[in-house]
Amino acid sequence: MDIFPISLKLQQQACLIVGGGHIAYRKAVLLAKAGAMVNVVAPVIDANLLEIVEQSQGQYTQALFSAEILLRQYRLVIAATDDAEVNRQVFEACEAENVLVNSVDDPPHCRFMVPAIIDRSPLVVSIASNGTSPVLSRQIRTQLEASIPHGMGALAKFSGQWRSAVKAKIINPDERRIFWEDLYASPLKEQVFNGNLAEADRLIEQALIEWTKPKGEVYLVGAGPGDPELLTLKALRLMQQADVVIYDRLVSEPIMELCRRDAEKIYVGKARSNHAVPQEGINALLVQYAQQGKRVCRLKGGDPFIFGRGGEEIEELFAAGIAFQVVPGITAASGCSAYAGIPLTHRDYAQSVRFLTGHLKEGSPELPWHELVYENQTLVLYMGLVGLEKICQRLIEHGQRPDMPVALVSKGTTPDQKVVVGTLADIASKVSDHQIQAPTLTIIGEVVRLREQLQWQA
């Protein structure tokens, strides 16, 4: 994070704008809306800007900028002239006095940025790009404007009026947050939006009377193969409301960034012969936190029910009487093959597909080999990289053609995706040559030939 976003309370605070033209006027409008006393220093001032200065009880000084002006002690300063040298002088003078300063459209001479703003007062949303792309920030603001109802400001004001009463009734901050989240999902929100405040008051009074300590719940969420844009809407919603996130090694960092920031995050990832927390320990953690009344997100790479041991975990939850939800995710077979440009089924090449694991519970890749040797079938192996050479040998021994195409998709759907294509006879030798690392998905079948014309990822 290159900048630290804050919201300043500027009511009746003296702020200075250096410059008297149209750019200065635009910034003055924002400061005045925030209740600041707008002061301006410039040789000449626009009439509309002067009107804002007078209405905000500020002062206009008809002069060139000098460092002595800062002795009046301003909360912040904006350099809004069309002279780069003057803006630089303003920046250096403010730096010397430790005063927050912004030079319009001049990021190197800024100590703070003025973001694109969505005003639903008292709710205010800001979007900033550290000065690199203000046009992009404004475009994002336009997109968000359409998705944030104007009634959100009234809802924020209503919530503020009830905040003390809710805090007095519900002491625990985590439980209080759940109360508000449930309330915002209830009919109360629409009542506030429609101006029916008496009914909204009745609903929140009733909710406080009926409030009981929340029960814990576990969300078993599939995070997909790595690309955060492949998350489902439900997965994202539950990730952002969970109190605790228990996550695997295959959950990518960009996806973790989408979890609620203040949630407790517990890593329980497993690599070959290196389990941060054994499965029994993970099961116990889920039960333990849920019994404390927490909402627990068990975040798994891919899909929880496809080689994810999700079934084992919810068996434990069921036995303990813990409520749970399961959110499917895009499994690696679907995601990685699509990003590699390899359709798993095709009318001319494969009429069936089988998902297999190359790392079984006993640690041995013993598979029903005689069922796997079939020309018009695609095989997809999860966790098969270590035993790849042995798997290829066994398939050939049971009658599969040595020249059957094979693709290895390493770190699929992520920026580090790498795809290597070969045959059953030579693919194992290519692992070290191309430095293929886990997680890697193995695709075996004639459909691999289609990659040459269908690949769309660079």
C-alpha positions in Angstrom: 0.0 0.0 0.0 1.7 3.2 -1.2 -0.6 5.6 0.6 -2.4 5.5 3.9 -6.0 6.6 3.5 -7.5 8.8 6.3 -10.6 11.0 6.7 -9.9 14.5 8.1 -12.4 16.4 10.2 -12.0 20.0 8.9 -15.0 21.8 10.4 -13.9 25.3 11.3 -10.3 24.4 10.5 -8.2 26.9 8.6 -7.0 25.5 5.3 -4.9 27.4 2.6 -5.1 27.3 -1.1 -2.3 28.9 -3.1 -3.7 30.0 -6.4 -6.8 31.9 -7.4 -8.0 30.3 -10.6 -10.4 27.5 -11.7 -8.2 24.7 -10.3 -8.2 26.4 -6.9 -11.9 26.9 -7.1 -12.6 23.2 -7.6 -10.5 22.3 -4.5 -12.2 25.1 -2.5 -15.6 23.6 -3.2 -14.6 20.3 -1.6 -13.0 22.0 1.4 -16.0 24.2 2.0 -18.4 21.2 1.8 -16.2 19.6 4.6 -16.8 22.7 6.7 -13.3 24.1 6.4 -12.4 27.8 6.6 -11.0 28.4 3.1 -8.1 30.8 2.9 -6.6 31.8 -0.4 -3.3 33.6 -1.3 -2.9 34.7 -5.0 -2.2 37.9 -6.9 -5.7 37.6 -8.6 -8.7 35.6 -7.5 -11.7 34.3 -9.4 -15.0 35.8 -8.3 -16.6 32.4 -7.5 -13.6 31.4 -5.5 -13.8 34.7 -3.5 -17.4 34.0 -2.7 -16.5 30.6 -1.2 -13.7 32.2 0.9 -16.2 34.7 2.3 -19.0 32.2 2.9 -16.6 29.8 4.8 -15.3 32.7 7.0 -11.8 32.4 5.4 -9.5 35.2 4.2 -8.2 36.2 0.8 -4.6 37.6 0.7 -3.7 39.4 -2.5 0.0 38.5 -2.7 2.5 36.0 -4.1 3.2 33.0 -1.9 5.9 33.2 0.7 6.9 30.8 3.5 5.9 33.4 6.1 2.3 32.9 5.2 2.5 29.4 6.9 3.0 31.1 10.2 -0.7 31.4 10.5 -0.9 27.7 11.1 -3.1 25.9 8.6 -4.3 22.4 8.9 -3.4 21.7 5.3 -2.3 23.5 2.2 -3.1 23.0 -1.5 -0.9 24.3 -4.2 -3.2 25.0 -7.1 -1.3 27.4 -9.4 -0.3 26.8 -13.0 3.3 27.6 -12.1 5.3 24.4 -11.3 8.1 26.4 -9.6 5.6 28.1 -7.2 4.0 24.7 -6.4 7.4 23.3 -5.6 8.1 26.3 -3.3 4.8 25.7 -1.5 5.7 22.0 -1.0 9.1 22.7 0.4 7.8 25.4 2.8 5.1 23.0 4.1 7.6 20.2 4.5 9.8 22.4 6.6 6.8 23.2 8.9 5.4 19.6 8.9 2.1 20.8 7.3 0.2 18.4 5.0 0.5 19.7 1.4 -1.0 18.7 -1.9 0.2 20.0 -5.3 -2.5 19.5 -7.9 -1.5 17.0 -10.6 2.1 16.9 -9.2 2.5 13.7 -7.2 6.2 14.1 -6.2 5.2 17.3 -4.4 2.3 15.9 -2.4 2.2 14.7 1.1 -1.5 13.8 0.7 -3.8 13.1 -2.2 -7.3 14.4 -2.9 -9.3 11.3 -3.9 -12.3 10.8 -6.2 -15.2 11.1 -3.8 -18.7 9.5 -3.5 -20.6 11.7 -1.1 -23.4 10.0 0.8 -22.9 12.1 3.9 -22.2 11.1 6.6 -21.0 8.2 4.6 -18.1 9.2 2.3 -16.3 6.8 -0.1 -13.0 7.8 -1.6 -10.9 6.2 -4.4 -7.3 7.1 -4.8 -4.5 5.9 -7.1 -1.5 7.7 -5.4 -1.6 10.3 -8.2 -0.8 7.8 -10.9 -4.2 7.7 -12.7 -6.8 10.2 -11.5 -9.0 9.4 -14.6 -9.1 5.8 -13.6 -10.1 6.8 -10.0 -12.9 8.9 -11.4 -14.1 6.0 -13.6 -14.2 3.7 -10.6 -16.1 6.3 -8.7 -18.7 6.5 -11.5 -19.1 2.7 -11.4 -19.6 2.7 -7.6 -22.0 5.7 -7.7 -24.5 3.4 -9.5 -24.2 0.7 -6.9 -24.4 2.7 -3.7 -28.0 3.9 -3.1 -28.4 7.5 -2.0 -30.2 6.2 1.0 -27.0 4.9 2.4 -26.3 8.3 3.9 -29.6 8.3 5.8 -28.8 4.7 7.0 -25.4 5.8 8.3 -27.1 8.7 10.2 -29.7 6.4 11.6 -27.1 4.0 12.8 -25.2 6.7 14.5 -28.3 7.7 16.5 -28.6 4.2 17.8 -25.0 3.4 18.2 -24.8 4.2 22.0 -27.9 2.2 22.8 -26.6 -0.9 20.8 -23.2 -0.6 22.5 -24.8 -0.5 25.9 -26.9 -3.6 25.2 -24.2 -5.7 23.4 -20.8 -5.3 25.1 -18.8 -7.7 23.0 -17.6 -5.8 19.8 -17.6 -9.0 17.7 -21.2 -9.7 18.7 -22.1 -6.1 18.1 -20.7 -6.2 14.6 -22.8 -9.3 13.8 -25.9 -7.5 15.2 -25.4 -4.6 12.8 -24.6 -6.9 9.8 -27.8 -8.9 10.4 -29.8 -5.7 10.9 -28.5 -4.2 7.6 -29.6 -7.5 5.9 -33.1 -7.1 7.4 -36.2 -5.0 6.1 -34.9 -2.1 8.3 -32.6 -0.9 5.6 -35.4 -0.4 3.1 -37.5 1.4 5.8 -34.8 3.9 6.3 -34.3 4.3 2.5 -38.0 5.1 2.1 -38.0 7.6 5.0 -40.1 5.4 7.3 -37.9 6.2 10.3 -40.6 5.5 12.9 -40.9 1.9 11.6 -37.1 1.6 11.5 -36.9 2.7 15.1 -39.5 0.0 16.0 -37.6 -2.7 14.2 -34.3 -1.9 15.9 -35.9 -1.7 19.3 -37.5 -5.1 18.7 -34.1 -6.5 17.4 -32.4 -5.4 20.6 -35.1 -6.9 22.8 -34.9 -10.2 21.0 -31.1 -10.3 20.6 -29.4 -13.4 21.9 -25.7 -14.4 21.8 -25.0 -15.5 18.2 -24.2 -19.1 17.5 -21.0 -20.1 15.7 -21.1 -21.3 12.1 -18.5 -22.6 9.6 -18.4 -21.7 5.9 -16.6 -24.2 3.8 -15.6 -22.0 0.9 -13.9 -23.0 -2.4 -11.4 -20.3 -3.4 -10.9 -21.6 -6.9 -7.5 -22.3 -8.5 -5.9 -18.9 -7.9 -7.3 -16.1 -10.0 -9.4 -14.0 -7.5 -11.9 -13.1 -10.3 -13.0 -16.7 -10.3 -14.5 -16.5 -6.8 -18.2 -16.8 -6.6 -20.2 -13.9 -5.2 -21.3 -15.9 -2.2 -17.7 -16.9 -1.4 -16.7 -13.3 -1.4 -19.6 -12.3 0.8 -18.8 -15.0 3.4 -15.1 -14.3 3.3 -15.8 -10.6 4.2 -18.0 -11.4 7.1 -16.1 -14.2 8.8 -14.4 -13.6 12.2 -11.8 -16.3 11.6 -10.3 -17.4 8.3 -8.6 -20.9 8.3 -6.8 -21.2 4.9 -4.8 -23.6 2.9 -1.5 -23.4 1.0 -3.2 -23.2 -2.3 -5.2 -20.1 -1.5 -3.5 -17.2 -3.4 -2.3 -14.0 -1.7 -4.7 -11.8 -3.8 -7.6 -13.9 -2.6 -6.5 -13.6 1.0 -6.4 -9.8 0.5 -10.2 -10.0 -0.1 -10.9 -11.4 3.3 -12.1 -9.2 6.1 -9.0 -7.2 7.2 -9.5 -7.6 10.9 -10.4 -11.3 10.8 -8.1 -13.7 12.6 -6.2 -15.6 9.9 -4.8 -19.1 10.6 -2.6 -20.9 8.1 -3.0 -24.7 8.0 -1.5 -25.4 4.6 -0.2 -28.8 3.6 2.7 -29.6 1.4 4.1 -33.0 0.7 5.4 -34.5 4.0 5.0 -31.1 5.6 1.6 -30.4 7.2 1.5 -27.1 9.1 -1.5 -28.5 11.0 -2.6 -32.2 10.7 -6.2 -32.8 9.4 -7.4 -33.7 12.9 -6.0 -30.4 14.2 -7.9 -28.5 11.5 -11.1 -30.3 12.4 -10.6 -29.4 16.0 -9.9 -25.7 15.2 -13.2 -25.4 13.2 -15.2 -26.9 16.1 -13.3 -24.8 18.7 -13.9 -21.4 17.1 -17.5 -22.1 16.1 -18.3 -23.2 19.7 -16.9 -19.7 20.8 -19.7 -18.2 18.7 -17.3 -17.2 15.8 -18.2 -17.3 12.1 -15.4 -19.3 10.6 -14.4 -19.3 7.0 -12.6 -22.6 6.0 -11.0 -21.3 2.8 -9.8 -24.0 0.4 -8.1 -23.9 -2.9 -10.3 -25.2 -5.8 -13.5 -26.9 -4.6 -13.9 -28.2 -1.1 -15.4 -31.5 -2.3 -12.9 -32.4 -5.0 -9.8 -33.8 -3.3 -10.2 -31.1 -0.7 -11.1 -33.2 2.3 -14.2 -31.1 2.8 -16.3 -34.1 3.4 -14.2 -35.1 6.4 -14.4 -31.7 7.9 -18.2 -31.3 7.7 -18.5 -34.8 9.2 -16.7 -33.5 12.2 -18.9 -30.4 12.3 -22.1 -32.4 12.0 -21.0 -34.7 14.9 -20.3 -31.6 17.0 -23.7 -30.0 16.2 -22.1 -27.0 14.4 -24.0 -25.2 11.7 -22.2 -25.1 8.4 -22.5 -24.0 4.7 -20.6 -25.3 1.7 -19.8 -22.9 -1.1 -18.5 -24.7 -4.3 -15.4 -23.3 -6.0 -14.0 -23.7 -9.5 -11.9 -26.8 -9.2 -8.4 -26.9 -10.6 -9.3 -29.2 -13.4 -11.9 -26.7 -14.9 -9.9 -23.6 -14.1 -6.4 -24.6 -15.2 -7.5 -26.5 -18.3 -9.6 -23.5 -19.4 -6.7 -21.0 -18.9 -4.3 -23.4 -20.7 -6.7 -23.6 -23.7 -7.4 -27.3 -23.3 -11.1 -28.4 -23.3 -11.5 -31.4 -21.1 -14.2 -32.8 -23.3 -14.7 -32.5 -27.1 -17.0 -34.2 -29.5 -14.1 -35.4 -31.7 -11.6 -36.3 -29.0 -13.1 -37.1 -25.6 -16.6 -38.1 -24.5 -15.7 -38.5 -20.8 -13.3 -37.1 -18.2 -12.0 -38.6 -15.0 -10.6 -36.7 -12.0 -7.9 -38.7 -10.2 -5.4 -38.0 -7.4 -1.9 -39.1 -7.8 -1.4 -39.0 -4.0 -3.8 -41.3 -2.3 -4.5 -41.7 1.4 -1.9 -44.5 1.7 0.7 -42.4 -0.2 0.8 -44.6 -3.2 -0.5 -43.8 -6.7 -2.4 -47.1 -7.0 -5.2 -46.5 -9.5 -7.7 -48.7 -11.5 -5.3 -48.7 -14.4 -7.4 -51.0 -16.6 -10.2 -48.5 -16.5 -8.0 -45.6 -17.4 -6.7 -46.9 -20.7 -9.4 -45.6 -23.0 -8.8 -43.6 -26.2 -11.7 -41.1 -26.1 -11.3 -40.1 -22.4 -9.5 -37.3 -20.7 -7.6 -38.0 -17.4 -6.9 -35.2 -15.0 -4.5 -35.9 -12.1 -4.3 -33.7 -9.0 -1.2 -33.9 -6.9 0.5 -36.2 -9.4 3.8 -34.4 -10.0 6.0 -36.4 -7.7 4.7 -39.7 -8.9 4.4 -38.6 -12.6 7.1 -40.9 -14.0 5.6 -44.0 -12.3 2.1 -43.0 -13.4 3.1 -42.7 -17.0 4.9 -46.0 -16.9 1.9 -47.9 -15.4 -0.4 -46.4 -18.1 1.9 -47.6 -20.9 2.2 -51.0 -19.2 -1.6 -51.3 -19.3 -1.8 -50.6 -23.0 -1.9 -46.8 -23.3 -0.1 -45.4 -26.3 3.4 -43.9 -25.4 2.6 -40.9 -27.7 -0.6 -40.0 -25.9 -0.4 -36.2 -25.4 0.1 -34.9 -21.8 0.0 -31.3 -20.5 1.4 -30.1 -17.2 -0.3 -26.8 -15.9 1.8 -25.3 -13.1 0.2 -22.6 -10.9 -2.7 -22.4 -13.3 -4.9 -19.2 -13.6 -2.2 -17.1 -11.8 0.3 -14.7 -13.4 3.0 -17.4 -12.8 1.1 -20.0 -14.9 3.4 -22.3 -16.9 2.2 -25.0 -19.4 4.4 -27.8 -20.7 3.2 -30.3 -23.3 4.7 -33.7 -24.1 3.7 -37.4 -24.3 3.4 -40.2 -21.8 6.9 -41.3 -22.9 8.7 -38.0 -22.3 6.7 -35.7 -20.1 8.4 -36.8 -16.8 11.8 -35.8 -18.2 10.5 -32.3 -19.0 9.6 -31.5 -15.3 13.2 -30.7 -14.3 14.0 -29.2 -17.7 11.2 -26.6 -17.4 11.5 -26.3 -13.6 7.9 -27.3 -13.1 6.8 -26.9 -9.5 3.7 -27.7 -7.4 0.8 -27.0 -7.6 0.7 -28.7 -11.0 -2.3 -30.3 -12.7 -1.7 -33.1 -15.2 -4.0 -33.5 -18.2 -3.7 -36.7 -20.3 -5.6 -37.2 -23.6 -6.1 -36.2 -27.2 -7.7 -32.9 -26.2 -4.2 -31.7 -25.3 -3.5 -31.3 -29.0 -6.1 -28.5 -29.2 -4.0 -26.2 -27.0 -1.8 -25.2 -30.0 -4.8 -23.4 -31.6 -7.0 -22.7 -28.6 -4.6 -21.2 -26.1 -5.6 -17.7 -25.2 -3.4 -16.9 -22.2 0.0 -15.5 -23.0 
